[in-house]
Amino acid sequence: MLKLDPEAFATEPALPLFREEHDAYREAARDFVAGVITGNVEAWEVDREYPRELFRTVGAAGHFGAQFDPRWGGAGPDLVASAVFTEELARCGSAGLVADLRAHAGFACRYLDRYGTDEQKQRYLAPSIAGELVGGVGVVEVDGAGTVDGLALRAVRDGDDWVLDGADALVLNGSWADYLIVPAASDTSTPDPEVLLFILDTTASGVERHRDLRGGWRTAHTAALSCTAVRVSDENRLGRPGDEVAAITEQLVWERLVLALGAVVAAEVSLEQAIAYTRERQAFGRPVASFQVWQHRFADLGTEVELARSLTYHALRLYVAEEEGEDVLPGELDRATAMAKLYTDRVAQRTADECVQAHGGAGYLTEYPAQRYWRDTRLGVPGGGSDDTLREIVARSYGL
Ligand SMILES: Cc1cc2nc3c(=O)[nH]c(=O)nc-3n(C[C@H](O)[C@H](O)[C@H](O)COP(=O)(O)OP(=O)(O)OC[C@H]3O[C@@H](n4cnc5c(N)ncnc54)[C@H](O)[C@@H]3O)c2cc1C
């Protein structure tokens, strides 16, 4: 007689993901993004620039605060609402700008919130939630075995200060951030140096930043950062000593989830645009959308987008459940998040590629956003944890 233990299969917590207030917030966030951002995106993409003032506008409207405590000016903590804003922001179609805002609120603020002292929160987190300060995160890869890769900075203790030297590439908001959360190795002569985390004030003497040029994500403010004998007070050390690698690993899980949420929306929007275009565009006397080959292609892409969304929402549900103290199997969240990012970024890339195709030659013109999605979604695959690293995490979860 077959006997099943339902508990053994209960990896999906029985939580509704979006409640009524999230649906209402989604509408408000969608209107805000449409009204304040989307209409400017074409011009900002051409200029490769948008006003830094946007941080204040978004902050003043409360959209950076969803997951943070009201004590620091937040409106939460509500991770799901923060996920809703991530999705709605991604609808604007300027992946670089989205990445900047996400790196600020989703990553830098989150480090401060989770690992900062009250004094650090007062000084950096509260004004960041208000959009008065801009932050970024220059972090490193951590694989499934917890191995840290790519520590770019070295920190040496000197009296009450630390002295930072080294250079890091590709830090979002790097060119205009007021502060950056950076990891540094205490002693680079050993194969396994101690990892420290700092809040680096970018006005400090010895800090240099150079904004880089990118194939896509054109509005982003990624920069190469270099530190030459930069003095950082011990008060700006972040996190409990010894817990830094765990903090980085924990943050990377959230970051992957946020990137997956954005990738699903990018895929969804580029598909919607391609369908709309092919309804209008005539070829051989009929709309392109009337050819069965395109109908089937769209059906396949739509199915993949929904699969990507399901995988991502599954990971988000696990994340929220774990935060709320529900039982989640060890390693389950890590694996689910890695799978979500692995799959969604490839789906977004495939969808954007087919959508350029659906536009024919016009898809390559800047007149249509299709080419932008095609350029922008490409970075999702290596960015924020390359798919090879994610496969490592999944493989390790199988004990390999
Ligand atoms: C526009 C932009 C913005 C960015 N913003 C930020 C930011 O704000 N903060 C930040 O910290 N980082 C940022 N990054 C960096 C980004 O996270 C990294 O580029 C990404 O994690 C990949 O690391 P890497 O470039 O060092 O690639 P590498 O590690 O050099 O990888 C090169 C190749 O080797 C493969 N590889 C690596 N490890 C393994 C392995 N174990 N097994 C098999 N293959 C492997 C990779 O998949 C890749 O194909 C940004 C990058 C870009 C392009």
The ligand as a MOL file (V3000), in Angstrom:
LIG
                    3D

  0  0  0     0  0            999 V3000
M  V30 BEGIN CTAB
M  V30 COUNTS 53 58 0 0 0
M  V30 BEGIN ATOM
M  V30 1 C 26.3760 47.0650 -16.7970 0
M  V30 2 C 26.8610 46.2290 -15.6490 0
M  V30 3 C 26.5220 46.6030 -14.3610 0
M  V30 4 C 27.0160 45.8910 -13.2830 0
M  V30 5 N 26.7470 46.3390 -12.0290 0
M  V30 6 C 27.3050 45.7380 -10.9640 0
M  V30 7 C 27.1310 46.2700 -9.6480 0
M  V30 8 O 26.4650 47.2750 -9.4330 0
M  V30 9 N 27.7190 45.6450 -8.6250 0
M  V30 10 C 28.4510 44.5260 -8.8100 0
M  V30 11 O 28.9430 43.9970 -7.8420 0
M  V30 12 N 28.6460 43.9970 -10.0400 0
M  V30 13 C 28.1020 44.5930 -11.1230 0
M  V30 14 N 28.3140 44.0870 -12.3690 0
M  V30 15 C 29.2050 42.9460 -12.5250 0
M  V30 16 C 28.4890 41.6570 -12.8230 0
M  V30 17 O 27.7840 41.2210 -11.6750 0
M  V30 18 C 29.5350 40.6590 -13.3040 0
M  V30 19 O 29.9540 41.0920 -14.5740 0
M  V30 20 C 28.9930 39.2560 -13.3470 0
M  V30 21 O 28.7150 38.7900 -12.0480 0
M  V30 22 C 29.9650 38.2760 -14.0130 0
M  V30 23 O 31.2150 38.3640 -13.3930 0
M  V30 24 P 32.5110 38.7090 -14.2600 0
M  V30 25 O 32.2060 39.8280 -15.2030 0
M  V30 26 O 33.6120 38.8800 -13.3140 0
M  V30 27 O 32.7080 37.4300 -15.1470 0
M  V30 28 P 33.8420 36.3210 -14.9940 0
M  V30 29 O 33.8040 35.7860 -13.6100 0
M  V30 30 O 35.1060 36.8510 -15.5460 0
M  V30 31 O 33.2700 35.2060 -15.9440 0
M  V30 32 C 33.6830 35.0340 -17.3090 0
M  V30 33 C 33.0060 33.7660 -17.8330 0
M  V30 34 O 33.3960 32.6610 -17.0320 0
M  V30 35 C 32.2460 31.9690 -16.5730 0
M  V30 36 N 32.4400 31.4360 -15.2360 0
M  V30 37 C 32.6900 32.1190 -14.0950 0
M  V30 38 N 32.7400 31.2850 -13.0350 0
M  V30 39 C 32.5070 30.0470 -13.5150 0
M  V30 40 C 32.4310 28.7540 -12.9460 0
M  V30 41 N 32.5580 28.5740 -11.6330 0
M  V30 42 N 32.2000 27.6950 -13.7560 0
M  V30 43 C 32.0580 27.8700 -15.0830 0
M  V30 44 N 32.1230 29.0740 -15.7030 0
M  V30 45 C 32.3350 30.1410 -14.9290 0
M  V30 46 C 31.1360 33.0130 -16.5690 0
M  V30 47 O 29.8620 32.4320 -16.7110 0
M  V30 48 C 31.4800 33.8370 -17.7720 0
M  V30 49 O 30.9290 33.2360 -18.9150 0
M  V30 50 C 27.8080 44.7510 -13.4830 0
M  V30 51 C 28.0920 44.3350 -14.7900 0
M  V30 52 C 27.6510 45.0760 -15.8570 0
M  V30 53 C 28.0420 44.6440 -17.2490 0
M  V30 END ATOM
M  V30 BEGIN BOND
M  V30 1 1 1 2
M  V30 2 1 2 3
M  V30 3 2 2 52
M  V30 4 2 3 4
M  V30 5 1 4 5
M  V30 6 1 4 50
M  V30 7 2 5 6
M  V30 8 1 6 7
M  V30 9 1 6 13
M  V30 10 2 7 8
M  V30 11 1 7 9
M  V30 12 1 9 10
M  V30 13 2 10 11
M  V30 14 1 10 12
M  V30 15 2 12 13
M  V30 16 1 13 14
M  V30 17 1 14 15
M  V30 18 1 14 50
M  V30 19 1 15 16
M  V30 20 1 16 17
M  V30 21 1 16 18
M  V30 22 1 18 19
M  V30 23 1 18 20
M  V30 24 1 20 21
M  V30 25 1 20 22
M  V30 26 1 22 23
M  V30 27 1 23 24
M  V30 28 2 24 25
M  V30 29 1 24 26
M  V30 30 1 24 27
M  V30 31 1 27 28
M  V30 32 2 28 29
M  V30 33 1 28 30
M  V30 34 1 28 31
M  V30 35 1 31 32
M  V30 36 1 32 33
M  V30 37 1 33 34
M  V30 38 1 33 48
M  V30 39 1 34 35
M  V30 40 1 35 36
M  V30 41 1 35 46
M  V30 42 1 36 37
M  V30 43 1 36 45
M  V30 44 2 37 38
M  V30 45 1 38 39
M  V30 46 1 39 40
M  V30 47 2 39 45
M  V30 48 1 40 41
M  V30 49 2 40 42
M  V30 50 1 42 43
M  V30 51 2 43 44
M  V30 52 1 44 45
M  V30 53 1 46 47
M  V30 54 1 46 48
M  V30 55 1 48 49
M  V30 56 2 50 51
M  V30 57 1 51 52
M  V30 58 1 52 53
M  V30 END BOND
M  V30 END CTAB
M  END
